[in-house]
Amino acid sequence: MKSYLRFLSRNKLYTAIEVVGLSIALAFVILLSSYIIDSISYDKDIDDKDGIYVCHFINKASSFNVLGNSFEKCPEVEDYCQFTELHLHLSADGNAFEDDVLAVSSNFFEFLPYKLIHGKAADVLANNHFAAVSESFADRMFPGDRSIGKQVVCCMEDSNVTLTISGVFEDVEKTQILNADIVINQNFYDYQKDALFPCGNLLHISDNANLTELAERIYNGCDAFLFTEKLAPKLTFTKLSELDVNIGDPSPFENLYDRALQKTFTLFCVILLVFAILNYIFLTLAFSRFRIKEFSIQMLLGTDKVRTSIKIIAESLMLTSLAFGLGIILAMALESSASELLRCRIDIFSNTAEVVWAIMIIVFTSLLSGIVPALSSTLVDPINAVKGETRRSDKVFFAKAFIGIQGGICIIIISIAIAMFFQTRKMIDAPLGYDTERVLTLQGCDGLDIENHLGNLPCVKSIGKIGRSPVQLSSGATQARIGNDMIKLNRLDCSVSALEVLGIEIVEQFNSEINVWDKFITESGYQNILKSYEVQGVDPENIKSVCSGVVKDFRFGNITTVMDGINCITIMPADWIPLYVIKCNVDEHQAIAEISNRLNEVFIANFEISSMTDQLQETFIKEKNSIVMISTFAILCVLLTIMAIVAISSYYSQMKTHDTAINKVFGASQKKVFWSMVWSFTTPILIATIVAIPVAYLYIDKWQQSYPVRIENAYWIYIASLSLVLIIVLASITLQALRLMRTNPAEALKKE
């Protein structure tokens, strides 16, 4: 080991590259392992997540409780369970408090195998006025006393509801469903037996069921108004194991993971680890010329090959352990950033499984990094090695081949990052039919004269009111009869002044004035209605009974949002609309600061103000996170490639010093020496490009298929990526190439 430490101290560049490269890769592997282990530890008591389906609306994880009647009519539905989260004012044992309560169907603990400490799953919520509480809640509210039979009072607006504790469940640290200390029957309050409210619907479905047909049958079989009038969104099914944050509105589920991002993160962590390990292997092979005589002499003196191999692997273990320690420090520094990027909380080494996994990573990396150098060092002929007749060129050849592979992967990742950036920008900048730039929304100021408070600010151009920001979908939906058909109208409720603020242009107006309750449909909707009238033989003038005019096309959500029905604008009384919309004369963030200051001056609290531009960008958070992730990994891959090139070029220049001296004696110019080294490292990159560019092109082309507007999958993306990688390679080897070019033949040959 002393000789190895001496070797490391003499070859500081090699040591730094090995340790830094492995540390970076292992830091991300540590974050990845924590992320994956954490994700699979959620609701670990539910071991049949693939057998549980979530029946939900498109773009939401929830649907409605009234669907229970439809579930019971379908033989494919073997069982179902409902739950929703409520925030209530409560009191227990004389103490008043506020807390989240989970309102569930009576079979909740039968359907989901959460552990009950007291009570039976079938009985604990059998009565509408029964409640189950967590073990920690029971200990906190009723210390030293049994909680069974105690009462919790729900303080409602018009009356109080008393619940009797009938069960205690074991605390669940990581859960996506049971995020409350109190679980009650969803019929705890009499009016809720027939009420319509959003909830999570979990189902056991028979294996031979056609999910698409079943979803349609459940929708059509529901007799609630929203379903009979086709105003509710369409239903679909997702396995509980596949539910993730990209579903849209995740409530009532919590702590959902981004599965697609997880796969991408896993892929890039594996690539980084492979880069670091192969860097270690090839650099160790290249630099083994400095130790090959040491190992050969030991073998000639009687040390067998197995002991020599174990020694090399042990050296690898030592270096890997050092890198792992530095990786832990780096991972801790990146913990919060990674949590924000992956949209979940990462807590390194928060459980025993992560520690076990960490030990396995160290052992695996050490074995993988040490076996190849061990075989290379022990399979040489010791006598030839001592004589200095071992072949060095092969080691440089394989190292340069790996640099070519690294360069090819860098080209692929950089190309994808460039395409993602410009594709996302194109979608953000795509026209929506209304203004988002310098437009703010303000809520939390109901009943206040905001026009008077803000109208005289220099930064404010105009003020209107809307029911909901169109970036965050529609204000609601209604139906209209078109001849013999009923169509769905997605409404943007607003005041007349809001049309000016949003820049929505009225194309045609059937009445002389705009009045409250007037409806204006979009141009495309207008044309569809006229076509429907023509087919049915209805007088086109009947459209005036449906709407008061036509506006330019606009859409809810972003450019990728798909909604059925026709979009329309409903002019509402300003007093009925909760949200202010403000057009600014200045930069949005400057206007937000000035408006916030004015509202604070007049003692208006709890208001929320944001720009529509920020709201729009927030709808592309998945794409933006993907860009950040792939850009980060592209930078890290490039960094590892630079380190490998610097180390190999340093070794190459030392190995070629003798040959270069002889070539210069025979007339080789400095220019020829320089370009000879440049081409020896750029050629592998150019060869790898033949494979890398088609792979990147096909991936980008497939990735773009899901978007309605796309950038051109143009050649300049790949030229830019290749150019960037070549510039990096040239910058990495220039110093060594110049050193080799300036070799003094007399001095070099004298040393030999």
N, C-alpha and C positions, 0 to 999 in steps of 0.2 A: 504493500500500500504506500510505503514511503516513496518508492520509485514513481508511482502514479501521481502522487502529490507533487513531486519534483517536476514531472512531465507537465502537469497542469500549470505550475508556476512559470515554467519556461515558455509555454505556449499560451500566453494570456488571451490572445485574440480567439483562439480555438475554444478555450475555457469559457470566455464571456459569451460567445455565440451559442455554445451548447447549453449553458445554464439559462441564459435569457430566452432562447427559443423554447426550451422545455418549460420554463416558468410560465411564459405567455400561454402556451397550449394547455398546460395543466390547470392554470387559473380558470380557463373557460370550461374545461372538463369538470372541474369542481363545481362551477356554477350550474353546468348542465346536470350533473348528478343530483345536486340539491333540488333543482327544478323538477326533474323527472320523479325522484323519490317522493317529493312533496306532493306532486300531482296525483300519484297513484295511492297516496295515503289518505286522500279525502274519501269519506264515507266507506272506509275499508270493511265495515260490518255488512255492507250490501255487496255480496259476492256474485250476484246475478245481474249486473248492470246491463249486460247484452240482452237479457230477457225482459227488460223493462223499457217501454216506449213512452215518450213524451208526446202527447197530442197538443199541438200548439198552432197559433196563427203564424203565417209567413211574416218574417221580420220581428217576431216576438217569441219568448219562451213560454208564454202563458196563453190560455184560452179562457173560457168562461165556465163557471160552476154548473150552469144549466145544461151543459152537454152530458151530465150524468144520466139524464133520462134517455138520451140517444144511445149511450154506451150500453145500457141495459137491454135495448132492443136488438143489439147486434150479437149474434151467437159467437162471433170470432173474439169478442172481448171477454176474456175469462174472469177478469177482476180489474177494478180501478180504484185509485186513491186520489184525493184532492187536498191541496194545501195552499194557503196564502198567508202573507205576513201582515200583521196589523200593529200599529203603534197606539197603545192605549194608556189612559190614566188608571192606575191601579192602587190598591191598598191591601196590605196583609199584616195581620197582627198589630194593627194600629198605625202602621207606617205607610205613608203615601209616597208613591214613586211613579215614574213613567218607564215603560219598557216595551220591547218588541215581543209580540205574542204570535205564535203560529196557530192559525185556525185551520183545522184539518177535518177530513171525514173520519167517522168513528172507527174505521178499520186501519188507521194510520200505522199503528204499531204491529198489526198483523201483516200488512203489506210490506213494510220496511222493517228489517230485523234489528232495530235499535234496542239496546239492552235495557230491560226494566229491572231496577233493584227491588221495587215494591209494586205489586199489582200484576194482573194478567193482561196480556196484549188484547184479548177479546173483550175484556170488561172495563179497561181503564178509561175509555171515552164512550162507553155505551149510553150514558145519560148525557143529555145536552148541557147539563150544569156540572159535569165532571171536568177536572183538569189534571194534567200530569206536569210535574216540575222537574228541573234538573237537580242532580245531587248537590251541586254547589249552591243553587238557589235555596234548597231546603235547609242546608247547613247555615246559610247566611241569614235567612229570615226566621228560622225556628231553631236556634242553637240549643243543643242538648235536649231536644224534644222531637218526638216523632211528628212528621209533617202530615201523615195520612189523616184525613178527616178535618184538617185545618181549612180555613176559607180564604179565598182571594176575591176581592171585590173589584169589578170592572166599572169605572165611573163613566157612564154614557151621558149623552146630552140631556135626555129626558128622564132617565131613570138609572139606577144602579143594578148590576147583575152580579149575584153572588155565586161563585164557583167553589165546589168542594174538591180538595186535592185527593185524588183516588190512586195516584201512582207517582213513582219517582224513577226517572230514567238516568242512566249513566251519562256523565258529561261527554260530549263529542267535541274533541279539540278541533278537528278539521272536517268540515262538512259543507256541502253545497245546498242542503235542504233544511236540516234542523238547526237553524241559526237563531234560536230563541231559548230562554230559560223556562218558558211556560207554553204548554201545548193544550189547546182547548178544542172542543167540538165546534165545527163551523156553524152549527145551528144554536150556539149559545144564547143568541139574542133572537127572540121570536120572529122579528121581521126578516131575519136573514134566511129563514127557511125557504122563502119564495123570492129572495132578492137576487139580482144578477150582479156578480162581481168577478173580476179577473182572478184566476188561480192557476196553479200548476196542476195538470192532469196527467197522472202516471197510470199506465195500463199494462196488463199482461195480455198478450194477443196470441192466438193460436198460430202455429208455425206455417200453416198453409194459407194464411190470410193474404189477400191482395190489398196492400196498404193504401194505394192510390184510390181504389174503388171504395175501400172502407172509410177513408177520410171524407169522400164525397157523400157517402150514405149517412154518416154521422152528422154532417153539415145540414143535409136536406131533411133529416129526421128530427131536428131540433125545432120545437114550436115557439121559441122565444122570438120576439119581434125582429131583432137584429138579423136573425137567420132566415125567418120567413120572408123578410123584405130584401134579403141578399145584401145587407149593409155591413155584415161582419166580414173580415178578411177570410181568405180560404184557409182550410186546415191542412196540416201535414204531420207526419210522424218522424221522430228522431230517436234513436236509441239513447238511453241515459248515458251510456259510456261514450257516446259521440257528441254529446251536447257541449258546445263551447261558446265563448264570448262573442263570436262573430254572428251569432244568431240574430242579433239586433238588441232589443231590450231584453236583458237576461232575467229580470224579476219574474217570479219570486225566488229564483235560484240565485245563489251568491257564490263567489270564488270560482267562477268558471274559467277554464284555461283556454288559451288560443292554440288549438291543436295544430293548425297549419304552421303557425309560427314556431311551435315546438319542434316540428319535423325539420323545418329550415335551420333552426338553431342547432339541432342535433347533427345535421349533415355538416354544417360548417365547423362545429367543434371536432368532429371526426377528421375532417380535412386538415384542420390545424394540428391535431395530434399526429396524424400521419406525416405531415410536413416536418414537424419537430423530430419525430423518431427517425425518419429517413435522413434528415439533416445530421442527426447524431451518428447514424450508421455510416453514412458515406464520408462524413468528416473524420470519423474514427478510422475508417479504412484508409482514407487518404493520408492521415497523419500517423498511421501505424508504422511507416518507414522509420520513424524516430524511436520505436520501441521493439521493432521486430527482432533486432539482434538480442535484446534483453531476454525476450521469451525463448528464442532459439538456444541461447547459451544455457538457460535454465533447463530446457528439455535435454540438451546434450549432457548436462550434469546429473540427469536422472529424474527430473520432475516430469510426471506423465501428462498427457494432453488433457485429461479430465480435470486435474487440479489446476492447470493453466487456464482452462475454460472457466472453471468456477471462480478463479481469481478475477478474470476479466468481467464476468457477470456481476461479481461483488463490487467491482469498481463502478460498473454501470448503476448498481443499486445505490451506491453512495452519492453519485452525481444526481441521480433521479430524485433521491430523498431531499437533497439540497434544493433542487429545482422545485420540488413539491412544496417545501416550506416557503419559498419565495412566492410560489403560485398561490398559496393560501392567503398570504398578505395582499397580493394583487387582487384576488377574488373578493376579499373583504372590502377593499377599496372600491371595487366595481359593483358591489352588492346592490346598492340603491339604484344605480343607473340601470342595471340588468332587470331589477324589479319593475322599474318604470317602463322599460322597453318591452318586456314580456307581459306586462299588465297583470302581475301577480307579485306576492311577497316572497322573496327568496331569503331564507334564513339558513346560512351555512352551518352544517354540523349540528342541526337542531334535534337530530335523533340518532340512535345507535346504528341504523342501517347505513347512514352516510359515512360513519367512521369505518365500518366494515368495507364499504365500497371504496373508500379512500385507500385503505391498505391493499385492496385488490388492484387498484389502479397503479400504485407504486410497483407492486410485484410484476404485474403484466408489462408495464412500460420498461422496467429494468430487464426483464427476460427478453422482450422483443428487441430492445436496444443493444443488449449484450451478446445475444447468441450469434448473430452474423459476424461481428468483429472477432468473437472467440473462435469460430470455425475458420475464418480467414487467417488468423494468426497461428492456429495450431495445425493447419493442414499444409503449411509450407515446409519445404525441406530445410531442417535446421542448419545443415552444413552450407547449403547455397545461400541461406539468409545471412550467415556469419560472413561469408565471402562477399556479400553485397550484390548477389546476382538475382535477387527477387524482382519480379516484374512490377514496375510502378505505374506504367501507362494504363493498364487495365483499370486500376482504381480510379484514376482521373477520368477515364472514359465513362465509367458507370456514374460517377459523381456528376459529370456534365450532362449525361442522359437524364438524370434526375432533375437537374436544373431546367432542362427542357420541359419535363413534365410539370414542374412547378410553374414555369412561365406560361405553359398552356392553360393550366387551371386559373392562373391570375388573369389571363385574357378573357376566359369565360366569365369569371366573377365580375370583373370590371365592366364587361359588355352588358351584363345583366343589370348592374347597378346604374349604368348610364341610361339604359332603356327604361328601367323602373322610374328613375327621376323624371325624365321627360314625359313618360306616359302619365304619371300622377299629376304633373303640372298641367298637362293638356286637359285632364278630367276636371281639375279644380277650376281652370279658366274657361271651361265649356259654358256657353250661354244657357241660362235657366229660364229666361223669359222675364226676369225682373232684376233690379239692381241689388247687388250685395256689397259693392264697394262703397265705403263711407256711410253705411247704414247700420244703425244700432237698434237693439231691442232692450226695453226696460220693463221690468215687472216688479211687483211688490209695492205699487203705489196706488192701489185701488181707492177711489173716492177722493183723490187729491187733485187739485187744479195744476197738473203738471205743465200744461200749455202756458199758464201764467208764470210759473216758476222758471221754466227753461226757455220760453219763447224769445226772451230778450238777450239770450247769450249769443255772442258773435259766432260761436262755433256751430250753432243750430240753424239749419236752413228751413226745415219744416218738420211737423210732427203729425202723426196719425196713430190709429189703433188697429191692431189685428188680433184675431183669436189665438193664433199660434204662428211661430216663425215657419214660413214655408220650407225652409231648409230642414226643419224637424218634422216634416210630414204635414198632413192636412188638419184643419180645425175639426173636421167631422165628415159625415157622409149622409146624404139623403137620396131619395129616389124620385124619378120623374117619369110620367107615362109618355111614351113616344108611339102614337098609334096604338097597336096592340101589345107593345113591348114596354117593359120597365127597365130603365137604365140607372146605373149608380152614378151619383154626382159627388165627387170629392171636393169639399168646400174650402175656400180660403175666406174666412169671415173677416171683414175689415170695414173701416169707415171710408167715406169718400176721399178724405185727405190722404189716406194711406196709399191710394192709387198713385198719387203724385210722388210720395216718398219712395215707393218701390219702383216707380218708372214703368208701371203697367199701362200699356196704351189701349184705349177703347177704339176698336176698329169700326164698329157699327152700333148705333144706339137707336132702339125702336121708339123710345119715349123722348119727349122734349127735355125732361129733367131726370136727374138721377135721384131716386127716392129710396128710403129705407125699405129693406126686404127685396130690393131688385136683385136679380141674378144675371150674371154675365158669363156665358160659356166661352171656351177657347175656340179659335178658328177651326182646328182639326175636329173638335167635337161638333161644331156647327155643321161642317161638311158631312160628318157621319150621320147626323140626325136627318139632314136633307136627303141623303141616299136612302135611309130607312123609310122616310115618308114616300119617296118615289117608288120603292118596291111595294109598299103597302097601299099605294094610291091615295095617300093623305094630302090634303092641301098644305103646301109649304108655309102658308101664313099661320098655321097652327103653332109654329115654333115660338110665336110671340106669347103663347100661353105658358111656355116652358121657361123662357128667359126674356130679359129686357134688353139684351144686346150681346155683342161679341167682342172679346178682347184677344190680344195677341197670345199665342201659345205660351204657356209656362208649365213648369213641372215642380212637383214636390220632391223633397229630398235632394239628392245630387244627380248627376247625369246617368248614374248606374241604377237608380231606383226605378223599380217596375211596379206600377199600380194599375189595377183594372178600373174600368169606368171612365168618365169624362170629368176633367177638371173645370171648376167654375169658381166665380167670385160672388159672395153674398154680401150685400151692403147691410150692415147691422147698426143698430143704435150704438153710439159711442159708449154710453154708460153700461152696455151689456158686454163690452169687450175688455179683457183684463190687461192686454199687453200693448205697450206703447212702442211705436216704431219711429225712429228719428233719423232724418237725413242731415249729414254734417257738411260743413264748409271746409273742414280741416282734416288732418290725419285722424283716423279712428281712435287711436290710443290717446292722442292729445285731447280729443273730444270727450272720451270716457273719463279722463282725469278732471276736466273742467266741469262736466255734468255731475260727477260724484262729489266734487267740492261744493257745488251749489246745493245739492240735495242734503249734504251734511250740514250746511249752514241753516237750512230751514227745518232741521231736526227730523228728517225722514230717514228711518232706519229700515234694515232688512230688505233693501232693494237689491236687485240683481241686474247688472248691465253688461252687455257683451256685443261684439260686432258680428254681423252676419258672415263676414269673411272668415272669422275664427270658427264660427259654427260650421261653415262649409268645410273648412280644412279638417275639423274634428271628425267629420263623416268619413274622411279618408285616413283615419288614424292607423288602420291595419296596413295600408300601403306605405304610409310614412314610416311606421316602425320597421317594415320590411326593408325600406331603403336605408334606414340607419343601420340595421343589422348587417345587411349585405355589404354596405360601404365600410363598416367597421372590420368585417372579416376580410374584405379585399385589401384594406390597409395592412392588416396583420399578416396576410399571406404574402403581400409584397415585402413586408419587413423581414419575414423569415427567408424569403427568396434572396433578398439583398444580403442578409447575413451569410447564407450559404455561398453566394457568389463571391463575396469578399474573402471568405475563408478558403474556398477552393482556388480562387485566383491567386491568393497569397501563396498557397502550397504549389500551385502550377508555376508561378514565377520563380520560386526557389528551385524546383525540379528542373526547369528549363534554362537555368542560368548557364550551365556548362555548355549545352547545345547551342544556345544563343551566342555565347562567346566564340565558339568555333565557326558558326555561320558568319559572324561579323568579320572574323579573320579572313574568311574566303569571300568577303565583299558584300554581305547582306547589309542593306541600308536600314537606318533607324525606322523609317516609315514602314518597311516591309515587316520588321519585327513587331511594331505596334499593331498593324492590321492583322497580322497572323494570330496574335492573341485575341484581338477583338472578334475575329471571325470564329475562332475556336469556341467562344462562349455564346455568340449570337446565332450560330448555325442551329444548335439544338432548339432554340426558341422558335426559329423560323420553321423548322420541321414540325414542331408541336402545333404550330398555327394551322397547319393543314387539317388537323383533327379538331382543334379548339374552336375555330370560327364556325364550322357547320354545326357543332354541338350547341354553341351559344345561340346561333340563328334559330335552330329548331326549338330550343327551349323558350326563347323570347316569343316566337311565333305562336306556340301553344299557349303560353301564359296570357297573351293578349286576346285570345279568343273569347274570354269571358267578359270583355269590356265593349260597350256599344260604340265608343269613339276610341281610335287608336292612332298612335304615331306611326309613321312609316318605318318598317323594319329595314332601315337604310344601311348602305355599306359604310357610311362615315362612322357609325358606332364602332365597327370592328377595326377600322383603320385607326381610330383614336385609341382604342384599347391596345392594339399592337404597338403603336407608336409610343405610348406611355410605358409599356413593358420594356421596349428596346432602349428607351432613354434611361430607364432605371438600370438596366444591365450595363449600358455604356458607362454610366456614372459610377457603378459599383466596381468595374474592372479598370477604369482609366488610370487610377493611381498605380496599380501594379503593372499595367501595361507600360506606363511611362518609366517606371523603375527598371523594367526588363529592357526597354528600348535604350536606356542610357547605360547599359552594362558595359563596364570597361573590360575588354577581353583579357588583358594582361592580369588584372587583379583577380578576375573570376578563375582563370586557369591556374594562377599561382595558388589559390585556395584549394583547388582540386589536387 
